């Protein structure tokens, strides 16, 4: 798979070529209440369903970045670029205003936004409670990561779609070139080897982050409702704790994403073929 120098001229050129009209920035109408900053594949979707059940509507999950309409993937990519390629004085200054423009409709966050921007989002919302969701078995977590996220940059079908669809370009660019390589310290841009080499120490480093104890709950799916509800001051629902996003569920989400981008890619391919045919006809006319 071709990998780009993310701060090189060609990558900036591609971002210019694939740029889309910006959707309107969101505005916060309710305070941010809960930040779930655990790494992907640590019960993030189950936690989203649980928070929705407890009344935190809307709870933002990483899949929303790709699936929501209008798409804010380009704006998320710019925020990741601000984090990884900020000014040389080290002050990238990601603020609540930056997050509100993307998450203003949400009162809780889990998965990608919470893990990739953990330090920034905790600082941006000092009144929000922080849940550090984790997996008890780090080997099982690492295996889950390698069979899902680590395969992302080997999806040639999605890469081809990203060449033809601006929507898919920004979904691919934000996640495969910025979010996951940055999160897992894949300096060469290879998510598979980055997760293989660095995943476990990134896990240990991530879960040693410093958060004031009065704001923090360390929680795993096996803990279920009781500690979560006690921490949030909510009554315990009389139903089993939700379990979502198995490996099969991951494949189902990938299929949903592919279907979304196919039509846009078909339009891009039709435009490319039309231009090619017109250029060929003009060339023959002057030969």
C-alpha positions as CSV (number, residue, x, y, z in Angstrom):
1,X,0.0,0.0,0.0
2,X,1.3,3.4,-1.0
3,X,2.0,5.6,2.1
4,X,2.4,9.3,2.1
5,X,4.6,11.8,3.9
6,X,1.8,13.4,5.9
7,X,3.5,16.7,6.1
8,X,4.8,16.6,2.5
9,X,3.6,18.7,-0.4
10,X,1.8,15.9,-2.1
11,X,-0.4,15.0,0.9
12,X,-1.3,18.7,1.3
13,X,-2.1,18.8,-2.5
14,X,-4.4,15.7,-2.1
15,X,-6.2,17.4,0.8
16,X,-6.7,20.5,-1.4
17,X,-8.0,18.4,-4.4
18,X,-10.4,16.3,-2.2
19,X,-11.6,19.3,-0.1
20,X,-15.4,19.5,0.4
21,X,-17.7,22.3,1.4
22,X,-17.6,22.5,5.2
23,X,-20.7,21.4,7.0
24,X,-21.9,24.0,9.6
25,X,-20.0,23.8,12.9
26,X,-22.1,22.3,15.6
27,X,-23.0,24.3,18.7
28,X,-23.2,23.0,22.2
29,X,-26.6,23.3,23.8
30,X,-26.0,20.9,26.7
31,X,-22.8,20.4,28.7
32,X,-20.5,17.5,28.0
33,X,-21.0,15.1,30.9
34,X,-19.1,11.8,30.2
35,X,-15.8,11.2,28.5
36,X,-14.9,7.5,27.9
37,X,-11.3,7.6,26.9
38,X,-10.4,3.9,26.7
39,X,-8.7,2.5,23.6
40,X,-10.7,0.9,20.7
41,X,-11.8,-2.7,21.2
42,X,-12.2,-2.1,25.0
43,X,-16.0,-2.3,25.1
44,X,-16.6,1.1,23.5
45,X,-19.8,0.3,21.6
46,X,-21.3,-1.7,24.6
47,X,-20.5,1.4,26.7
48,X,-22.2,3.6,24.2
49,X,-25.4,1.5,24.3
50,X,-25.2,1.6,28.1
51,X,-24.9,5.4,28.2
52,X,-27.7,5.8,25.8
53,X,-29.9,3.6,28.0
54,X,-28.9,5.7,31.0
55,X,-30.2,8.8,29.2
56,X,-27.0,10.3,27.7
57,X,-28.4,11.2,24.4
58,X,-26.5,11.7,22.1
59,X,-23.5,9.5,23.0
60,X,-20.9,9.8,20.3
61,X,-19.0,6.6,19.1
62,X,-16.2,6.3,16.6
63,X,-18.4,4.8,14.0
64,X,-20.4,8.0,14.0
65,X,-17.4,9.9,12.5
66,X,-17.6,7.8,9.3
67,X,-21.4,7.2,9.2
68,X,-23.0,10.4,10.3
69,X,-24.5,12.8,7.7
70,X,-23.3,15.4,7.0
71,X,-19.8,14.0,7.3
72,X,-17.3,15.8,9.5
73,X,-14.4,13.5,8.6
74,X,-12.5,16.3,6.9
75,X,-12.8,18.4,10.1
76,X,-11.7,15.5,12.3
77,X,-8.7,15.0,10.0
78,X,-7.8,18.7,10.4
79,X,-8.0,18.3,14.2
80,X,-5.7,15.2,14.1
81,X,-3.3,17.2,11.9
82,X,-3.4,20.0,14.5
83,X,-2.5,17.4,17.2
84,X,0.2,15.5,15.4
85,X,1.6,18.4,13.2
86,X,1.1,21.4,15.5
87,X,3.3,24.5,15.8
88,X,7.0,24.0,16.7
89,X,6.5,25.7,20.1
90,X,4.5,22.6,21.2
91,X,1.3,24.4,21.9
92,X,-1.3,22.9,19.6
93,X,-4.1,24.4,21.8
94,X,-7.0,22.1,21.0
95,X,-9.9,23.6,22.9
96,X,-13.5,23.0,23.8
97,X,-14.5,25.2,20.9
98,X,-12.6,22.8,18.5
99,X,-14.4,19.8,20.0
100,X,-17.8,21.6,20.2
101,X,-17.7,22.3,16.4
102,X,-17.7,18.5,15.9
103,X,-19.4,17.2,19.1
104,X,-21.7,20.0,20.1
105,X,-24.7,17.7,19.8
106,X,-23.2,15.1,22.2
107,X,-23.2,14.9,26.0
108,X,-21.0,11.8,26.1
109,X,-18.1,10.4,24.0
110,X,-16.6,7.0,23.6
111,X,-14.1,5.2,21.2
112,X,-12.1,7.2,18.6
113,X,-12.6,10.8,19.8
114,X,-12.1,9.9,23.4
115,X,-9.0,7.7,22.8
116,X,-7.1,9.6,20.1
117,X,-7.7,13.0,21.8
118,X,-7.8,11.7,25.4
119,X,-5.5,14.3,27.0
120,X,-7.0,17.2,25.0
121,X,-10.7,16.3,25.5
122,X,-10.2,15.7,29.3
123,X,-8.6,19.2,29.6
124,X,-11.3,20.8,27.3
125,X,-14.2,19.6,29.5
126,X,-13.0,19.9,33.2
127,X,-16.4,19.3,34.6
128,X,-17.1,16.0,32.7
129,X,-16.7,12.7,34.4
130,X,-14.0,10.4,32.9
131,X,-14.4,6.7,32.3
132,X,-11.2,4.8,31.6
133,X,-12.6,1.6,30.0
134,X,-10.2,-1.2,29.6
135,X,-9.9,-5.0,28.9
136,X,-8.7,-7.3,31.7
137,X,-6.8,-9.5,29.3
138,X,-4.3,-7.4,27.3
139,X,-3.5,-10.3,25.0
140,X,-7.1,-10.8,24.1
141,X,-7.4,-7.0,23.5
142,X,-4.2,-7.1,21.3
143,X,-5.6,-10.0,19.3
144,X,-8.9,-8.2,18.8
145,X,-7.1,-5.1,17.6
146,X,-4.9,-7.0,15.1
147,X,-8.0,-8.7,13.5
148,X,-9.9,-5.5,13.1
149,X,-8.3,-2.1,13.1
150,X,-4.8,-3.4,12.2
151,X,-6.3,-4.6,8.9
152,X,-7.5,-1.2,7.9
153,X,-4.7,-0.1,5.6
154,X,-4.7,-3.4,3.7
155,X,-8.3,-2.9,2.4
156,X,-7.5,-2.3,-1.2
157,X,-11.2,-1.9,-2.0
158,X,-11.6,1.0,0.4
159,X,-8.4,2.5,-0.9
160,X,-9.7,2.4,-4.4
161,X,-13.0,3.9,-3.2
162,X,-11.0,6.7,-1.5
163,X,-9.5,7.6,-4.9
164,X,-12.9,8.0,-6.5
165,X,-15.0,9.3,-3.6
166,X,-14.3,12.5,-1.7
167,X,-16.4,11.2,1.2
168,X,-14.4,8.0,1.3
169,X,-11.1,9.9,0.9
170,X,-11.6,11.8,4.1
171,X,-12.9,8.7,6.0
172,X,-9.7,6.8,4.9
173,X,-7.4,9.8,5.4
174,X,-8.6,10.6,8.9
175,X,-8.5,7.0,10.2
176,X,-5.9,5.1,8.2
177,X,-3.4,7.9,7.7
178,X,-3.9,10.0,10.9
179,X,-5.9,8.6,13.8
180,X,-4.5,5.0,14.0
181,X,-0.9,5.6,13.0
182,X,-0.7,8.5,15.5
183,X,-2.4,6.6,18.3
184,X,-0.3,3.5,17.9
185,X,3.0,5.3,17.1
186,X,3.2,3.8,13.6
187,X,5.9,6.1,12.4
188,X,6.1,4.5,9.0
189,X,2.3,4.8,8.6
190,X,1.9,1.0,8.7
191,X,-1.0,0.3,11.1
192,X,-0.5,-3.5,11.1
193,X,3.1,-3.5,12.1
194,X,2.6,-0.5,14.4
195,X,-0.1,-2.2,16.4
196,X,1.9,-5.5,16.4
197,X,5.1,-3.8,17.7
198,X,3.7,-1.0,19.9
199,X,0.1,-2.0,20.8
200,X,0.8,-3.4,24.2
201,X,3.1,-0.6,25.4
202,X,0.7,2.0,24.0
203,X,-2.0,0.3,26.0
204,X,0.0,0.4,29.2
205,X,1.0,4.0,28.6
206,X,-2.6,5.0,27.8
207,X,-3.9,3.4,31.0
208,X,-1.4,5.2,33.2
209,X,-2.7,8.6,32.3
210,X,-3.2,11.0,35.2
211,X,-6.8,12.0,35.9
212,X,-8.0,13.4,39.2
213,X,-9.5,10.5,41.1
214,X,-12.7,12.3,41.9
215,X,-13.4,12.5,38.1
216,X,-12.3,9.0,37.2
217,X,-13.8,5.5,37.0
218,X,-11.7,2.6,35.8
219,X,-14.2,0.2,34.3
220,X,-14.4,-2.9,32.2
221,X,-17.4,-4.5,30.5
222,X,-17.3,-7.4,33.0
223,X,-18.0,-4.9,35.8
224,X,-21.5,-4.3,34.3
225,X,-24.1,-1.8,35.5
226,X,-23.4,-1.3,39.2
227,X,-20.1,0.6,39.3
228,X,-21.0,2.6,36.2
229,X,-24.4,3.7,37.6
230,X,-22.9,4.4,41.0
231,X,-20.2,6.6,39.4
232,X,-22.8,8.5,37.3
233,X,-25.5,8.7,39.9
234,X,-28.0,6.7,37.9
235,X,-30.4,3.9,38.9
236,X,-29.3,0.4,37.7
237,X,-31.5,-0.7,34.8
238,X,-33.4,-4.0,35.3
239,X,-31.9,-5.6,32.2
240,X,-28.6,-7.3,31.1
241,X,-25.7,-5.1,30.3
242,X,-25.5,-4.6,26.5
243,X,-22.7,-6.4,24.6
244,X,-22.0,-5.0,21.1
245,X,-19.4,-4.9,18.3
246,X,-18.0,-8.4,18.1
247,X,-15.7,-9.2,15.3
248,X,-18.7,-10.1,13.2
249,X,-20.2,-6.7,14.1
250,X,-17.1,-5.0,12.9
251,X,-17.4,-6.7,9.5
252,X,-21.0,-5.6,9.3
253,X,-20.0,-2.0,9.9
254,X,-17.3,-2.2,7.3
255,X,-20.0,-3.4,4.8
256,X,-22.3,-0.6,5.7
257,X,-19.5,1.9,5.1
258,X,-18.6,0.4,1.7
259,X,-22.2,0.6,0.5
260,X,-22.3,4.2,1.5
261,X,-19.3,5.2,-0.5
262,X,-20.0,3.0,-3.6
263,X,-22.5,5.4,-5.2
264,X,-20.2,8.4,-4.6
265,X,-17.3,6.5,-6.1
266,X,-19.4,5.5,-9.1
267,X,-20.1,9.2,-9.8
268,X,-16.4,10.0,-9.5
269,X,-15.5,7.1,-11.9
270,X,-18.2,8.4,-14.4
271,X,-16.7,11.9,-14.2
272,X,-13.2,10.6,-14.7
273,X,-14.2,8.5,-17.7
274,X,-16.1,11.4,-19.2
275,X,-13.1,13.6,-18.9
276,X,-10.8,10.9,-20.4
277,X,-13.1,10.3,-23.3
278,X,-13.4,14.0,-24.0
279,X,-9.6,14.4,-23.8
280,X,-9.1,11.5,-26.1
281,X,-11.5,12.9,-28.7
282,X,-9.8,16.3,-28.5
283,X,-6.4,14.7,-28.9
284,X,-7.5,12.7,-32.0
285,X,-9.0,15.8,-33.5
286,X,-5.7,17.6,-33.5
287,X,-3.5,14.6,-34.5
